[in-house]
Amino acid sequence: MPQPALSILRVNALTLATPFGAPLAIEAGDDAIVICEFRPRARVDAGRPSHPVLREASIQLRAYFAKRLRRFDLPLALHGTPLQVAVWQLVSQLETGELISYGDVARAVGSPGAHRGVAAAMGRSPYDVLIPAHRVIGADGKIKGAGPNSLRRRLLAFEGIKL
């Protein structure tokens, strides 16, 4: 019996310095970002990326860090459960300064009782900053699950949001 052909994904990588105390590592396949996460011990890349998706990600992230970009427009390879993907798509549309509750996200994606599922999806997102989990808060207007010096609080403070 013949073996199925293996699909090989070429991954291109870029690590950017951020104003949040940890570098941001971005990895892209041929046509979409597959991961974007803070990696405290990563070495920052010098120079301009040659991969077109990473080049555009670098431009948009640097604009965000300079407070000139309110929402990202980058191709993301979203892989997860149907609820996770729906949550990530919705939250990715939030602009800088916009907040939404876990319950509001659950209702907006058609799962009104799934606020815990929304919280779990945000915690599992492989797209730090690009899918702004830090902008999803509790119904009481408070940040949930974040200590006083957490990255979520630093991101919100950077965006001018004080809770």
N, C-alpha and C positions, 0 to 999 in steps of 0.2 A: 504494500500500500504506500503510495507516495506521501511524503511529508509536506504539510502546508508550508508555503513560503513565509519566511519571517519578515515582518515589516520593521525596518530599521529607521528610527527617528533620529535625525541629526539634531543635536542640541548645541545651540550657540549661547554663550554666556557673557554677562556683563555685570560688574559690581560697581555701584556708585556710592560716593560719600553722601551723607545726609546730615541735616541739622539736628537729628534726633539721637545722636550718640552711637549709632550702629550703621554699618554699611548695608545697602540694599542690593541683594543679588537677584538678577533677572535672567531667566533662561527662556529661550524661544526655540521652537521647532522651525520648520520651513516657513510657516505663514502665521504663527500665533505665539503668544507668550504662554508658557506652560507653568511657570512658577515665578513669583516675585515675593521674596521674603527677606526680613532683616536677619543678617548673619553677623553677630558681634565680632567674630574673629576673622572675617573675610578680608582679603587684601583688595583694596580699591584699584580698579583698572585706570590706566592712563591712556589718553588718546581717544579717538573717535571710533565707535564700533562700525564694522563693515556690513554687518547683517542689517537689512532694511528695517525689520521690526524692532531690533534693539536700538538702532539709530533713532527711530521715532520715539521709542520709549525713553531714551536718554533725553531727547529734546523736551518731551512733555514733563518728565519728572523734574528736570532742572527748572522748567517754568513754574511748576508747582512749588518747588523749594524756594523760588524767588517771589512767590505769592502772585504770579501772573496767570495761573491756570486754575479754573474752578471745577473742572470735570475732565477726566481722562477719556480719550477716544482711541483705544488701542484694541487690537484683536486678541482675545483671550480664549484659550482652549479650555473651556469649562467641562470638567469631568466630575460627576458626582451623581447623587440620587436626584430624581426629578424635583424634590423640594429644595435641595441644596442649589441646584442650577437656577431655579426660579428665584430664590432668595438672592443669590449672587447677581443675577441679571438686574433685579430691582434695585438693590443697594448700589450697584455700580453707576446708576443714573443720578445718585445724590450729588449735589454740588457742595463745594466748600461752604461751611456754615449751616448747612441743612442737617437737621436731626430727625430721626424717626424712631418710634418705639418698636420693640420686638413684636408686640401685639399688632401694631399697624402694618408691619411687614407681613405677618402671618395672614391678616385679613386681605391685604393687597394681592397676595399670591394664591388666594382661594382656599386657605387652610386656617380658618379663624381660631381654632384651638391649638395651633402648633407653635405658640411663642417659644416653648423650650426647644422645639426642632429648629426654629430660626436661630436661637442662641447657639445651638450645636453647629449649625451650618456656618455661622460667622466664625466660630472657634476653629473650624476645619478649613477655612478658606486659604488656599495657597497663594493668595494675591494681596499681600500686605500693601496698603496705601491705594492700590488700583481699585480694589473693592473695599471701600472705607468702612470696615467693621467698627471703627472707633466712633462713627456717627450714629450707631444703633444703640439706643439707651432703654432703660426701664420705663414703664408707664408712669412712674413717679418723677421722671425727669432726671434720674440719677444714673451714673455709670455703674454697671453691674460687673462684678468680678474683676475689679481693677484696683490695685493698691495705690497709695498716694503718689508714688513716683513711677507709675506704670507708663508704658509706651502709649497706651490709649490716651491717658491724660496729657502727655506731652504733645501728641498729635492734635488733640482738641485745642490745647492752649496755643499751639502754633497757628491754628486756623482762627484764633480769636474767640473761641467758645469757652465760657467759664460756667461750670456747673457746681 
